[in-house]
Structures are given as structure tokens and as C-alpha cells.
């Protein structure tokens, strides 16, 4: 995937003096699966609606296959949307729902039925063709909504939290089916979701938004392992943050002076002595022991709580200064640790497992962005 198929160039949208989306730019390749994530109100759904033509951008352009489409009406864009609510017609049968878009385009009845039945077969719901959609399960209705969009043979498919109404088991099953379908069809997917597991398991690239702005764009691995800002690190989760100032070199080593002591840096990203910095360490890179002296970087903590998460357990720790750290241990490692809540423990990690965040992008959640 090297050619730009869908291009968003400087999209912006405001409602009165509230900025919903600010300068959203993204080049999407043909057949790419893009997931857009962020907290409620971050602008992800507004961005999707501008793509669909349901919202008019205040400025910026959208081009598809080299053709500008942001000035076209919804029905001419070839970017149908699968809604969170699915938006099926309850008074129609499954087949009638799937045929509806083709009917609006003036496709002949016989051709409508042939194409609708083909997609019902491909999505495994042909036996329900004459059934009213109100009598279907959540997963079956989800397939009907997909068939209704895909029967139009779109160049881009937009999906607004399409699995949010499904139970956990069905959502996981549909994730696999969605990814398989997208790969087989080669259609570009733009997918809005709150779910980390959906975005990281389905997408080729993930867009993280906050307060109307794009915080980071990258592969799921890049976002997870190397968040660029404090907000992204906190949103992705499973990362401990230590704030401090860069110290001068000691025996050719560079350190960060924190409220809980000095920690060694593998590199300082060119930061000068005295510069403020935020060090991030993933929870699965932190070791916990009941005696000191086991790690290159080490901080004494109190074990505050344990959070069971299936194969792993998250240990929530508190330093002497009141700072919170999270360590992720395998169940067997926790048993070997043999530490009770309230016990004094030591959190340690190798300097190579810590990385500095971009201080220029330390945006924090909880503040509305408003026009001047």
C-alpha cells in the first residue's frame, strides 16, 4: 500500500465557539484499515461524519481517488456508513433492507435481488432473507447492516462503533469476520471505536484524537509501545509515568531526577541539563521484588492493590512521594513474590525499557477547546 486513495487535508469543524475538529489531515492508502480512537467528545465521530457528507467542514478538503468529494452530496460520495445503531428499517425484511440503497440508485429489481442475495450468502445470512430484521439477533442484524453497505460496492466503508451493541463474545467473533472480509474485498475501512482491542487487532494504522486534535498516528505496535505524548500514554494505559529534570552526566550516564530519586536514562533525546522530562515505562517491563538490588533503576513502593486480568495481574504501587506505578506480572510470578497488600516492595526496570515523551505534546484530557 503506497498510493494515497483517500486524503483528508486540514479538516476543521466548529459548532458556535466550540471547536469539534481542528486541522485533521490524513493520507489513507487503498485497502487500508484505519481506526480512529479517543475519549468521548474528541472529534472522531464528527470527522467520520464529514467524510460521509453528513457534516460540512468549515475548511479543508477531502479527495477520493484524486477527485474532490467534500462538495458532493452524500449519495455521490461512495462512502456509505455502518452506524452504531445499525439504522435498519424495522418494517422491512432482511432482503428489502439490503436492496434499499440499490433501489434509491435506480437499479432494476432483478439486479437488486441478485446482488442482495449474493451478499446475504457471503455473510452467512441468506436463510433469513425473508425474515423481518426485528426478529434477528444482534450479530445477525450487524451482518445485515454490513450487507446493505457492501452491496453498493463502495470505494470506502465508514464504520461508527459498529460492534458496541454486541456482547463481548459476539464482538470478538465479529472482529475476526470484519478483518477477514476487509482483506478479501480490499475495501478501505475507516473505523471509529472506543475499544482498544478492536483498534489494535483490526487496524493497519490507528489515529488517536483528543480535544479535536490528532495526537498520534501510527501502527498499533507504535501506538502501544511508543506513545508520543502524556495523553496517548494515559489513554492507551498500562504505562507508568515519572516526571523530573534531566541531570548532568555522571560517569558518562544521564539521569532523570524525580521526587523518588534518580533513574537512569538510556538516552536523553538531546535534552539539556535541567530540562523537564517525562519518562514512560510499560507495566510489563517493570519487575517487582520484596528485596532491593535487583534492577538498574529501582524505586521503593507500597503494594496498594492487585487487579486480576486473566493470565496476568496488574499490581498498583505507590511510591514514597505518593506517585502511582503499575506493574504487570504473570500469575506464577505473583505467587513467587508472595507479598500482601500494604507490603513494602521494589519496582525496577532496565534503562532501555524507559522512553521519554515529547514535552511539546503534553496535552491533557478534561479541558474544552474553544475558539478565541
VOPAGU-2260 file (C-alpha; in pm, 1 decimal, decimal comma):
REM VOPAGU-2260
SITE   aa  ch    i         X         Y         Z
SITE  UNK   A    0       0,0       0,0       0,0
SITE  UNK   A    1     187,7     303,5    -125,0
SITE  UNK   A    2     -62,4     519,7    -312,8
SITE  UNK   A    3    -291,4     768,7    -140,6
SITE  UNK   A    4    -651,5     667,4    -202,8
SITE  UNK   A    5    -837,9     888,2      43,9
SITE  UNK   A    6    -691,7    1220,2     154,2
SITE  UNK   A    7    -811,9    1441,3     438,4
SITE  UNK   A    8    -639,9    1777,9     419,3
SITE  UNK   A    9    -679,7    2024,2     706,8
SITE  UNK   A   10   -1038,9    1936,7     800,9
SITE  UNK   A   11   -1190,0    2158,1    1069,5
SITE  UNK   A   12   -1536,5    2185,2    1221,1
SITE  UNK   A   13   -1679,2    2415,5    1486,9
SITE  UNK   A   14   -2021,9    2448,6    1646,6
SITE  UNK   A   15   -2054,0    2807,6    1756,5
SITE  UNK   A   16   -1742,0    2880,5    1959,4
SITE  UNK   A   17   -1672,5    2513,1    2027,3
SITE  UNK   A   18   -1402,2    2354,4    1811,6
SITE  UNK   A   19   -1501,9    1992,3    1741,9
SITE  UNK   A   20   -1221,1    1911,0    1495,9
SITE  UNK   A   21    -909,9    2117,7    1434,9
SITE  UNK   A   22    -675,7    2066,4    1136,5
SITE  UNK   A   23    -728,1    1693,3    1077,9
SITE  UNK   A   24    -501,7    1570,5     796,8
SITE  UNK   A   25    -450,2    1207,8     696,5
SITE  UNK   A   26    -343,3    1018,5     383,3
SITE  UNK   A   27    -508,0     674,7     356,8
SITE  UNK   A   28    -392,2     406,2     115,3
SITE  UNK   A   29    -624,9     190,6     -91,5
SITE  UNK   A   30    -729,5    -118,0     101,6
SITE  UNK   A   31    -601,5      20,2     432,6
SITE  UNK   A   32    -785,6     -31,4     761,5
SITE  UNK   A   33    -778,7     289,4     967,5
SITE  UNK   A   34    -911,7     305,4    1324,2
SITE  UNK   A   35    -985,5     640,6    1490,8
SITE  UNK   A   36    -987,9     640,4    1870,6
SITE  UNK   A   37   -1019,6     886,7    2155,8
SITE  UNK   A   38   -1236,8     978,5    2454,7
SITE  UNK   A   39   -1596,2    1092,1    2415,5
SITE  UNK   A   40   -1616,6    1434,1    2252,5
SITE  UNK   A   41   -1268,5    1415,7    2098,5
SITE  UNK   A   42   -1396,2    1469,6    1742,1
SITE  UNK   A   43   -1368,0    1119,2    1598,1
SITE  UNK   A   44   -1735,1    1078,8    1502,2
SITE  UNK   A   45   -1750,4    1435,2    1367,4
SITE  UNK   A   46   -1452,2    1350,3    1146,0
SITE  UNK   A   47   -1631,8    1039,7    1020,5
SITE  UNK   A   48   -1949,9    1236,3     951,8
SITE  UNK   A   49   -1752,6    1491,1     746,8
SITE  UNK   A   50   -1616,4    1201,8     542,8
SITE  UNK   A   51   -1967,0    1068,9     489,5
SITE  UNK   A   52   -2103,6    1411,1     394,3
SITE  UNK   A   53   -2334,4    1430,1     695,5
SITE  UNK   A   54   -2141,8    1730,6     828,8
SITE  UNK   A   55   -1994,7    2012,9     622,0
SITE  UNK   A   56   -1635,9    2102,5     706,3
SITE  UNK   A   57   -1566,0    2466,9     786,7
SITE  UNK   A   58   -1240,7    2434,2     596,8
SITE  UNK   A   59   -1021,1    2167,4     443,0
SITE  UNK   A   60   -1066,2    1922,0     157,7
SITE  UNK   A   61   -1143,5    1553,5     109,0
SITE  UNK   A   62   -1030,1    1374,6    -207,0
SITE  UNK   A   63   -1104,7    1016,5    -309,1
SITE  UNK   A   64    -907,9     856,0    -591,1
SITE  UNK   A   65    -785,1    1200,7    -690,3
SITE  UNK   A   66   -1136,4    1351,6    -703,5
SITE  UNK   A   67   -1251,4    1611,9    -455,1
SITE  UNK   A   68   -1567,0    1486,1    -279,3
SITE  UNK   A   69   -1624,2    1719,1      15,8
SITE  UNK   A   70   -1852,8    1934,0    -200,7
SITE  UNK   A   71   -2057,8    1635,9    -323,6
SITE  UNK   A   72   -2387,2    1522,3    -166,7
SITE  UNK   A   73   -2389,7    1207,6      44,5
SITE  UNK   A   74   -2526,1     978,5    -227,6
SITE  UNK   A   75   -2248,6    1064,6    -472,5
SITE  UNK   A   76   -1951,6    1006,4    -242,7
SITE  UNK   A   77   -1929,9     625,0    -246,4
SITE  UNK   A   78   -1858,2     630,2     127,4
SITE  UNK   A   79   -2152,5     454,9     299,0
SITE  UNK   A   80   -2159,0     429,2     677,0
SITE  UNK   A   81   -2238,7     140,2     909,4
SITE  UNK   A   82   -2399,4     306,4    1209,1
SITE  UNK   A   83   -2355,7     226,2    1575,6
SITE  UNK   A   84   -2734,3     182,7    1596,4
SITE  UNK   A   85   -2725,2      -6,3    1259,4
SITE  UNK   A   86   -3023,1     210,3    1146,9
SITE  UNK   A   87   -3206,7     -79,3     981,2
SITE  UNK   A   88   -3569,3     -39,2     874,3
SITE  UNK   A   89   -3773,9    -248,7    1122,6
SITE  UNK   A   90   -4074,9    -270,9     889,8
SITE  UNK   A   91   -3868,8    -433,5     611,2
SITE  UNK   A   92   -3734,9    -783,0     560,7
SITE  UNK   A   93   -3363,4    -855,9     556,9
SITE  UNK   A   94   -3352,1    -861,0     175,9
SITE  UNK   A   95   -3551,3    -538,9     147,0
SITE  UNK   A   96   -3309,2    -364,1     382,2
SITE  UNK   A   97   -3012,4    -477,2     174,8
SITE  UNK   A   98   -3181,1    -378,0    -152,0
SITE  UNK   A   99   -3283,4     -32,9     -32,1
SITE  UNK   A  100   -2971,5     158,4    -136,1
SITE  UNK   A  101   -2974,8      -2,9    -479,2
SITE  UNK   A  102   -3341,1      87,3    -518,1
SITE  UNK   A  103   -3261,5     451,7    -441,2
SITE  UNK   A  104   -2999,9     440,3    -716,6
SITE  UNK   A  105   -3250,0     314,8    -970,3
SITE  UNK   A  106   -3107,8     -37,6   -1006,6
SITE  UNK   A  107   -3353,6    -276,8   -1173,6
SITE  UNK   A  108   -3545,5    -512,3    -945,2
SITE  UNK   A  109   -3391,2    -835,3   -1077,0
SITE  UNK   A  110   -3039,2    -695,4   -1044,8
SITE  UNK   A  111   -3115,1    -565,4    -694,8
SITE  UNK   A  112   -3227,2    -907,7    -583,6
SITE  UNK   A  113   -2928,6   -1084,3    -740,4
SITE  UNK   A  114   -2677,9    -854,2    -571,6
SITE  UNK   A  115   -2859,7    -856,5    -238,3
SITE  UNK   A  116   -2883,7   -1236,3    -232,1
SITE  UNK   A  117   -2515,9   -1262,1    -322,7
SITE  UNK   A  118   -2414,0   -1055,0     -20,2
SITE  UNK   A  119   -2655,9   -1231,1     211,4
SITE  UNK   A  120   -2493,7   -1557,8     104,9
SITE  UNK   A  121   -2139,9   -1423,4     151,7
SITE  UNK   A  122   -2223,1   -1302,5     502,0
SITE  UNK   A  123   -2396,5   -1624,7     600,0
SITE  UNK   A  124   -2748,4   -1486,2     649,7
SITE  UNK   A  125   -2923,8   -1596,1     329,1
SITE  UNK   A  126   -3162,5   -1817,9     527,4
SITE  UNK   A  127   -3301,6   -1502,1     691,2
SITE  UNK   A  128   -3366,6   -1313,4     366,0
SITE  UNK   A  129   -3744,3   -1302,7     409,0
SITE  UNK   A  130   -3741,0   -1253,1     785,7
SITE  UNK   A  131   -3819,6    -919,4     948,0
SITE  UNK   A  132   -3498,9    -765,4    1088,3
SITE  UNK   A  133   -3666,8    -712,8    1426,0
SITE  UNK   A  134   -3662,6   -1091,9    1472,5
SITE  UNK   A  135   -3284,3   -1123,9    1429,7
SITE  UNK   A  136   -3010,7   -1143,3    1690,2
SITE  UNK   A  137   -2760,3    -861,0    1736,1
SITE  UNK   A  138   -2493,7   -1039,9    1536,2
SITE  UNK   A  139   -2735,0   -1116,4    1253,2
SITE  UNK   A  140   -2850,6    -753,2    1235,0
SITE  UNK   A  141   -2486,0    -647,8    1225,0
SITE  UNK   A  142   -2435,7    -863,2     914,9
SITE  UNK   A  143   -2745,2    -713,8     753,0
SITE  UNK   A  144   -2608,3    -362,6     808,6
SITE  UNK   A  145   -2277,2    -465,3     652,3
SITE  UNK   A  146   -2450,6    -626,1     355,5
SITE  UNK   A  147   -2660,8    -312,6     299,8
SITE  UNK   A  148   -2343,4    -103,8     272,0
SITE  UNK   A  149   -2127,6    -351,8      81,4
SITE  UNK   A  150   -2392,4    -425,2    -181,4
SITE  UNK   A  151   -2327,6     -71,1    -308,3
SITE  UNK   A  152   -1968,6    -175,0    -387,6
SITE  UNK   A  153   -1820,2     131,3    -217,9
SITE  UNK   A  154   -1462,5     251,3    -251,3
SITE  UNK   A  155   -1454,8     335,0     119,2
SITE  UNK   A  156   -1663,1     194,4     405,0
SITE  UNK   A  157   -1713,0     406,7     717,0
SITE  UNK   A  158   -1797,0     232,1    1043,5
SITE  UNK   A  159   -1909,8     416,9    1357,1
SITE  UNK   A  160   -1860,7     186,6    1658,2
SITE  UNK   A  161   -2041,2     -97,2    1477,8
SITE  UNK   A  162   -1976,5    -360,7    1745,8
SITE  UNK   A  163   -2059,0    -157,7    2056,9
SITE  UNK   A  164   -2409,6    -304,5    2093,8
SITE  UNK   A  165   -2289,8    -666,3    2082,3
SITE  UNK   A  166   -2198,8    -879,6    2382,1
SITE  UNK   A  167   -1827,4    -946,4    2440,1
SITE  UNK   A  168   -1823,9   -1293,2    2281,8
SITE  UNK   A  169   -2009,9   -1183,0    1968,2
SITE  UNK   A  170   -1798,6    -866,6    1937,2
SITE  UNK   A  171   -1476,9   -1070,9    1932,9
SITE  UNK   A  172   -1623,1   -1306,5    1674,1
SITE  UNK   A  173   -1732,9   -1016,8    1453,3
SITE  UNK   A  174   -1386,8    -857,4    1480,0
SITE  UNK   A  175   -1237,4   -1162,2    1311,0
SITE  UNK   A  176   -1505,8   -1167,7    1044,2
SITE  UNK   A  177   -1470,3    -794,8     973,6
SITE  UNK   A  178   -1094,2    -817,6     927,7
SITE  UNK   A  179   -1124,3   -1123,6     703,7
SITE  UNK   A  180   -1392,6    -954,6     494,4
SITE  UNK   A  181   -1191,6    -634,7     458,8
SITE  UNK   A  182    -883,2    -823,3     342,4
SITE  UNK   A  183   -1079,5   -1027,9      92,0
SITE  UNK   A  184   -1257,0    -725,5     -56,5
SITE  UNK   A  185    -963,6    -485,6     -46,0
SITE  UNK   A  186   -1200,3    -202,5      51,3
SITE  UNK   A  187   -1065,7      90,4     251,8
SITE  UNK   A  188   -1217,2      87,9     602,1
SITE  UNK   A  189   -1232,1     392,6     830,9
SITE  UNK   A  190   -1345,5     267,6    1169,7
SITE  UNK   A  191   -1434,2     472,8    1478,4
SITE  UNK   A  192   -1422,5     293,1    1811,6
SITE  UNK   A  193   -1375,7     335,4    2187,0
SITE  UNK   A  194   -1235,2     -16,6    2214,4
SITE  UNK   A  195    -858,4     -57,5    2236,7
SITE  UNK   A  196    -883,7    -427,4    2149,5
SITE  UNK   A  197   -1084,5    -354,5    1833,3
SITE  UNK   A  198    -848,6     -83,7    1711,7
SITE  UNK   A  199    -526,5    -271,3    1786,8
SITE  UNK   A  200    -643,4    -606,6    1649,1
SITE  UNK   A  201    -814,3    -477,1    1333,2
SITE  UNK   A  202    -635,1    -166,2    1209,7
SITE  UNK   A  203    -327,5    -119,7     994,2
SITE  UNK   A  204    -289,7     225,1    1148,6
SITE  UNK   A  205    -451,1     391,6    1448,2
SITE  UNK   A  206    -536,0     761,5    1485,4
SITE  UNK   A  207    -557,2     888,9    1843,9
SITE  UNK   A  208    -758,9    1210,2    1887,6
SITE  UNK   A  209    -807,7    1440,5    2184,5
SITE  UNK   A  210    -993,9    1770,6    2212,1
SITE  UNK   A  211   -1043,1    1791,6    1836,7
SITE  UNK   A  212    -677,5    1737,6    1751,1
SITE  UNK   A  213    -480,1    1439,1    1625,2
SITE  UNK   A  214    -237,6    1333,0    1899,4
SITE  UNK   A  215     -64,4    1047,5    1717,3
SITE  UNK   A  216     -91,9     835,1    1403,5
SITE  UNK   A  217      89,3     503,7    1374,6
SITE  UNK   A  218      70,6     127,6    1362,2
SITE  UNK   A  219     -91,5     -43,8    1662,2
SITE  UNK   A  220     256,2    -152,6    1771,4
SITE  UNK   A  221     391,8     203,8    1750,9
SITE  UNK   A  222      99,4     348,1    1945,4
SITE  UNK   A  223     116,6      78,8    2212,6
SITE  UNK   A  224     494,0      63,3    2256,6
SITE  UNK   A  225     591,8     423,5    2182,5
SITE  UNK   A  226     319,5     675,8    2267,7
SITE  UNK   A  227     437,8    1026,9    2180,1
SITE  UNK   A  228     253,6    1226,2    2444,5
SITE  UNK   A  229     138,9    1201,3    2802,9
SITE  UNK   A  230    -222,2    1189,0    2688,4
SITE  UNK   A  231    -163,4     896,7    2449,2
SITE  UNK   A  232      30,7     707,1    2716,1
SITE  UNK   A  233    -254,0     752,1    2964,0
SITE  UNK   A  234    -522,8     672,5    2706,5
SITE  UNK   A  235    -355,7     350,8    2589,5
SITE  UNK   A  236    -297,3     251,8    2950,5
SITE  UNK   A  237     -53,4      14,2    3113,7
SITE  UNK   A  238     219,3     279,5    3133,0
SITE  UNK   A  239     377,7     439,5    3437,6
SITE  UNK   A  240     495,6     799,9    3407,4
SITE  UNK   A  241     772,4     968,2    3604,5
SITE  UNK   A  242     826,4    1343,2    3582,4
SITE  UNK   A  243    1155,9    1506,7    3661,7
SITE  UNK   A  244    1452,1    1708,3    3538,4
SITE  UNK   A  245    1748,8    1585,7    3338,7
SITE  UNK   A  246    2072,0    1577,5    3538,4
SITE  UNK   A  247    2422,8    1632,7    3409,4
SITE  UNK   A  248    2631,8    1336,3    3309,0
SITE  UNK   A  249    2768,8    1113,1    3579,0
SITE  UNK   A  250    3034,2     867,0    3456,0
SITE  UNK   A  251    2902,8     920,6    3100,8
SITE  UNK   A  252    2548,8     830,8    3211,1
SITE  UNK   A  253    2245,1    1060,4    3203,8
SITE  UNK   A  254    1983,1    1053,1    3480,8
SITE  UNK   A  255    1636,2    1191,7    3550,0
SITE  UNK   A  256    1589,4    1342,9    3894,6
SITE  UNK   A  257    1239,2    1252,4    4019,6
SITE  UNK   A  258    1063,3    1304,6    4352,8
SITE  UNK   A  259    1153,7     943,9    4434,5
SITE  UNK   A  260    1520,7     961,1    4342,0
SITE  UNK   A  261    1738,1     934,3    4034,7
SITE  UNK   A  262    1661,1     696,2    3748,6
SITE  UNK   A  263    1899,8     621,7    3464,9
SITE  UNK   A  264    1808,7     709,2    3107,3
SITE  UNK   A  265    1918,9     505,9    2806,5
SITE  UNK   A  266    1928,6     835,3    2616,8
SITE  UNK   A  267    1815,7    1191,9    2678,8
SITE  UNK   A  268    1691,4    1284,8    2328,2
SITE  UNK   A  269    1931,2    1577,1    2324,5
SITE  UNK   A  270    1774,3    1737,9    2633,3
SITE  UNK   A  271    1998,4    1978,4    2820,2
SITE  UNK   A  272    2078,2    1957,2    3189,3
SITE  UNK   A  273    1785,9    2089,7    3391,8
SITE  UNK   A  274    1529,4    2025,7    3117,9
SITE  UNK   A  275    1188,7    1897,1    3231,7
SITE  UNK   A  276    1107,3    1549,6    3103,3
SITE  UNK   A  277     851,8    1270,9    3140,9
SITE  UNK   A  278     977,2     912,5    3146,7
SITE  UNK   A  279     737,1     634,6    3046,0
SITE  UNK   A  280     776,8     267,5    3137,6
SITE  UNK   A  281     535,7      -4,1    3027,4
SITE  UNK   A  282     379,5    -209,6    3303,8
SITE  UNK   A  283     506,5    -538,3    3159,5
SITE  UNK   A  284     865,5    -404,2    3175,4
SITE  UNK   A  285     857,2    -337,7    3549,1
SITE  UNK   A  286     973,9    -610,2    3787,8
SITE  UNK   A  287     860,8    -625,6    4149,6
SITE  UNK   A  288    1064,2    -776,6    4433,4
SITE  UNK   A  289    1046,8    -775,4    4813,6
SITE  UNK   A  290    1419,0    -703,9    4848,6
SITE  UNK   A  291    1622,2    -426,4    4681,4
SITE  UNK   A  292    1918,4    -451,8    4449,2
SITE  UNK   A  293    1765,8    -639,5    4156,1
SITE  UNK   A  294    1731,3    -367,9    3894,7
SITE  UNK   A  295    1925,1     -95,1    3717,5
SITE  UNK   A  296    1651,1     151,7    3814,0
SITE  UNK   A  297    1471,0      88,8    4139,2
SITE  UNK   A  298    1208,5     267,3    4349,5
SITE  UNK   A  299    1071,8     159,5    4686,4
SITE  UNK   A  300     691,6     132,0    4683,2
SITE  UNK   A  301     390,8      13,7    4877,0
SITE  UNK   A  302     171,5    -255,0    4720,1
SITE  UNK   A  303    -171,0     -88,5    4711,4
SITE  UNK   A  304    -387,9    -337,2    4519,4
SITE  UNK   A  305    -396,1    -628,8    4278,5
SITE  UNK   A  306    -608,7    -634,0    3962,9
SITE  UNK   A  307    -675,6    -976,9    3815,8
SITE  UNK   A  308    -675,3    -962,2    3432,8
SITE  UNK   A  309    -684,9   -1323,4    3318,7
SITE  UNK   A  310    -336,1   -1458,0    3251,0
SITE  UNK   A  311    -176,1   -1154,9    3415,0
SITE  UNK   A  312    -219,6    -949,7    3729,1
SITE  UNK   A  313    -173,4    -573,2    3747,3
SITE  UNK   A  314      -5,2    -456,7    4065,8
SITE  UNK   A  315     -84,0     -99,6    4165,6
SITE  UNK   A  316     203,9      53,1    4357,5
SITE  UNK   A  317     256,1     383,1    4539,9
SITE  UNK   A  318     594,1     547,6    4588,4
SITE  UNK   A  319     701,9     739,9    4897,8
SITE  UNK   A  320     607,8    1066,4    4724,7
SITE  UNK   A  321     257,6     937,7    4653,4
SITE  UNK   A  322     322,5     865,9    4285,1
SITE  UNK   A  323     140,1     570,4    4125,1
SITE  UNK   A  324     312,3     294,2    3930,1
SITE  UNK   A  325     165,0     -14,2    3762,2
SITE  UNK   A  326     348,9    -343,0    3713,9
SITE  UNK   A  327     210,2    -635,7    3515,9
SITE  UNK   A  328     309,2    -981,7    3635,6
SITE  UNK   A  329     228,6   -1333,1    3528,8
SITE  UNK   A  330      22,2   -1521,7    3786,1
SITE  UNK   A  331     313,5   -1754,7    3868,0
SITE  UNK   A  332     544,3   -1456,1    3926,3
SITE  UNK   A  333     292,0   -1305,4    4166,2
SITE  UNK   A  334     281,2   -1631,5    4359,6
SITE  UNK   A  335     659,9   -1631,3    4387,1
SITE  UNK   A  336     657,9   -1267,6    4502,4
SITE  UNK   A  337     436,0   -1363,9    4797,1
SITE  UNK   A  338     364,4   -1005,2    4902,7
SITE  UNK   A  339      42,3    -895,0    5073,2
SITE  UNK   A  340    -142,3    -567,0    5027,6
SITE  UNK   A  341      38,3    -291,6    5216,8
SITE  UNK   A  342     377,5    -464,0    5190,3
SITE  UNK   A  343     694,2    -273,6    5102,5
SITE  UNK   A  344     819,7    -380,9    4757,2
SITE  UNK   A  345    1067,1    -255,9    4498,1
SITE  UNK   A  346     979,7    -167,4    4140,0
SITE  UNK   A  347    1270,5    -195,2    3897,4
SITE  UNK   A  348    1337,0    -178,0    3524,3
SITE  UNK   A  349    1624,0    -162,2    3277,3
SITE  UNK   A  350    1709,2     182,5    3141,5
SITE  UNK   A  351    1642,3      61,3    2785,7
SITE  UNK   A  352    1281,2      -9,0    2882,2
SITE  UNK   A  353    1208,8     354,8    2961,7
SITE  UNK   A  354    1148,6     624,1    2699,1
SITE  UNK   A  355    1099,0     998,0    2714,1
SITE  UNK   A  356     775,4    1153,2    2591,4
SITE  UNK   A  357     759,4    1457,7    2368,4
SITE  UNK   A  358     725,8    1752,2    2606,5
SITE  UNK   A  359     583,5    1962,1    2322,9
SITE  UNK   A  360     276,9    1733,5    2311,4
SITE  UNK   A  361     176,4    1708,9    2676,5
SITE  UNK   A  362    -194,6    1774,7    2617,4
SITE  UNK   A  363    -418,5    1651,5    2894,5
SITE  UNK   A  364    -783,7    1541,8    2890,5
SITE  UNK   A  365   -1062,1    1725,4    3064,0
SITE  UNK   A  366   -1039,9    2074,2    2911,0
SITE  UNK   A  367   -1267,5    2200,6    2636,1
SITE  UNK   A  368   -1102,3    2358,2    2334,8
SITE  UNK   A  369   -1273,9    2682,9    2249,0
SITE  UNK   A  370   -1218,5    2941,3    1983,7
SITE  UNK   A  371   -1066,7    3270,2    2091,5
